[in-house]
């Protein structure tokens, strides 16, 4: 199971029906305001709590009206990614980065994200909160990248790197695997060896590198 907090996130996850909601803890005023919506979810255990009780069980610095416990779902690795752009994350370890990447992928219509086993857990509370509901609309899978890339060798793979082809030269790509590397070490050598082309965001200033989530947004915006 995993926890989601706040009116917007809890409402989005409930509405998506992608995750079964098992328990819900909320302030009385929130429950009254959302009574009609909650009637749709038969079997959901609902608990009225006081603000100081919500503060005790919340993982947020400033608790926000409602906290819900959802059941994780089991997902099979996608067999067919032809005709799509798929994101591959090689050891993205910061939960905030992973959550932002999932939300960004949702914005650009990316259906699937393949994560290496060393990536942050998609159900980490920081990941869940920073996706702002996109967790229900983007499929996230964890698997060994080298083997998975080998199985999908017919689809062109682009790796983000500091010494790659300028992304401004690439436009309207309909099918590709785009690989984003670790925040500090980049893409591992084993994964890089499976790549046909390196791509880079042209640098104008003096910053050494870009945040992984920011880089993902820029690349998707340019390529799509």
C-alpha positions in Angstrom: 0.0 0.0 0.0 1.0 3.7 -0.3 -0.1 7.0 1.1 -1.4 10.1 -0.8 -2.3 13.4 0.8 -4.1 16.6 0.0 -7.5 17.2 -1.6 -6.4 17.5 -5.3 -4.1 14.4 -5.2 -6.5 12.2 -3.3 -9.5 13.2 -5.6 -7.5 12.5 -8.7 -6.4 9.1 -7.6 -9.9 8.2 -6.5 -11.4 9.4 -9.8 -8.8 7.5 -11.9 -9.8 4.2 -10.2 -6.3 3.0 -11.1 -5.5 2.3 -7.5 -8.0 0.8 -5.0 -8.5 3.1 -2.0 -8.6 1.2 1.3 -8.8 3.8 3.9 -9.4 7.6 4.0 -8.7 9.9 7.0 -10.1 13.5 6.7 -11.3 16.5 8.6 -15.0 16.8 9.1 -15.4 19.8 6.8 -13.7 18.0 3.9 -15.9 14.9 4.3 -19.1 17.1 4.3 -18.0 18.9 1.2 -17.2 15.7 -0.6 -19.9 13.4 0.7 -21.6 13.0 -2.7 -18.3 12.0 -4.4 -17.4 9.5 -1.6 -20.7 7.6 -2.1 -19.3 6.2 -5.3 -16.7 4.2 -3.4 -18.4 1.3 -1.7 -16.3 -0.5 0.9 -14.0 2.4 1.5 -13.2 2.8 5.2 -13.7 6.5 6.1 -12.4 8.0 9.4 -13.1 11.5 10.6 -10.0 13.0 12.3 -9.2 16.2 14.0 -6.5 18.5 12.7 -4.0 17.6 15.4 -4.6 13.8 14.6 -4.1 14.4 10.9 -0.9 16.2 11.7 0.4 13.1 13.7 -0.2 10.7 10.8 0.8 13.0 8.0 4.1 13.0 6.2 3.7 16.6 5.1 5.1 19.6 6.9 1.7 21.2 6.6 -1.1 18.5 6.5 -3.9 19.3 4.1 -7.5 18.1 5.0 -7.2 14.5 3.8 -4.9 11.4 3.7 -5.7 8.2 1.9 -4.2 4.7 1.8 -4.2 3.1 -1.7 -3.3 -0.3 -2.9 -0.3 -0.7 -5.2 -0.9 -2.2 -8.6 1.0 -5.0 -10.3 2.1 -4.0 -13.8 3.6 -6.2 -16.5 6.4 -4.8 -18.6 5.0 -3.4 -21.9 5.5 -5.7 -24.8 4.9 -3.3 -27.6 6.2 0.2 -27.6 6.3 0.7 -31.3 5.1 4.0 -32.6 5.6 5.7 -29.2 8.1 7.7 -27.3 9.2 5.8 -24.2 11.3 7.2 -21.3 14.0 5.1 -19.7 15.5 6.2 -16.4 18.9 5.0 -15.4 19.2 5.2 -11.6 17.2 8.4 -11.0 17.6 8.4 -7.2 16.0 11.6 -6.0 12.2 11.1 -5.3 11.4 14.7 -6.2 13.1 14.3 -9.6 11.3 11.0 -10.3 7.9 12.6 -9.4 8.5 15.6 -11.6 9.6 13.4 -14.5 6.4 11.4 -14.2 4.3 14.6 -14.1 6.3 16.0 -17.1 5.8 12.7 -19.0 2.1 13.0 -18.4 2.0 16.5 -19.8 3.7 15.4 -23.0 1.5 12.3 -23.4 4.2 9.7 -22.6 2.5 6.4 -21.7 5.4 4.4 -20.3 8.5 5.0 -18.2 11.0 2.2 -17.7 13.1 2.5 -14.6 16.3 0.6 -13.6 15.9 -1.2 -10.2 18.1 1.4 -8.5 15.7 4.2 -9.3 13.7 5.8 -6.5 10.5 3.9 -5.6 7.5 5.2 -7.5 5.4 4.9 -4.3 7.8 6.9 -2.2 5.6 9.6 -0.5 7.7 12.4 -2.1 7.3 10.8 -5.6 3.5 10.3 -5.1 3.0 13.9 -3.9 5.2 15.5 -6.7 3.4 13.6 -9.5 0.1 15.5 -8.5 -2.0 12.6 -9.8 0.0 11.7 -12.9 0.9 8.5 -11.2 -2.5 7.2 -12.3 -2.0 8.1 -15.9 1.6 7.1 -16.6 2.8 3.4 -16.5 6.0 3.0 -14.5 8.0 -0.3 -14.7 11.1 -1.5 -13.0 13.5 -3.9 -14.8 17.1 -4.5 -15.8 17.7 -1.9 -18.5 20.4 -3.8 -20.6 18.1 -6.8 -21.2 15.1 -4.6 -21.8 16.9 -2.4 -24.3 18.2 -5.6 -26.1 14.6 -6.8 -26.5 13.7 -3.5 -28.1 16.8 -3.0 -30.3 14.7 -2.2 -33.4 13.6 1.1 -31.8 16.1 3.9 -32.0 17.6 4.9 -28.6 18.7 8.4 -27.7 20.9 9.0 -24.6 21.2 12.4 -23.0 24.8 13.4 -22.7 27.0 16.5 -22.6 28.7 15.6 -25.8 25.8 14.6 -28.0 23.9 15.9 -31.0 22.2 19.3 -30.5 18.5 18.5 -29.8 17.5 21.5 -31.9 18.4 19.4 -34.9 15.8 16.8 -34.0 12.1 17.5 -34.3 8.7 15.6 -34.4 10.0 12.2 -33.4 7.2 9.7 -33.3 9.0 6.6 -32.1 12.1 6.5 -29.8 13.5 5.4 -26.5 15.0 8.4 -24.6 17.3 7.6 -21.8 17.9 9.9 -18.8 20.8 9.2 -16.5 21.6 9.4 -12.9 21.8 12.9 -11.3 25.5 12.7 -10.6 27.0 9.9 -12.7 24.8 10.1 -15.9 24.1 7.0 -17.9 26.0 3.8 -17.1 28.5 2.5 -19.6 26.5 -0.7 -20.1 23.4 1.2 -21.0 25.3 3.7 -23.1 26.7 0.9 -25.2 23.2 0.0 -26.3 22.5 3.5 -27.7 22.6 4.6 -31.3 22.8 8.4 -30.7 23.7 10.8 -28.0 21.8 14.0 -27.6 22.4 17.2 -25.7 20.8 20.5 -24.7 23.1 23.3 -26.0 24.7 25.2 -23.2 25.0 29.0 -23.2 25.9 29.8 -19.6 28.5 28.3 -17.2 26.4 25.8 -15.2 28.1 22.4 -15.1 24.9 20.4 -15.7 21.1 20.5 -15.6 18.7 18.9 -13.1 17.5 15.5 -14.5 13.8 16.5 -14.4 14.4 19.9 -16.0 16.5 18.3 -18.7 13.7 15.8 -19.4 11.2 18.6 -19.8 13.3 20.5 -22.3 14.1 17.4 -24.3 10.5 16.2 -24.5 9.3 19.7 -25.4 11.9 19.9 -28.3 11.4 16.4 -29.6 7.6 16.2 -29.4 
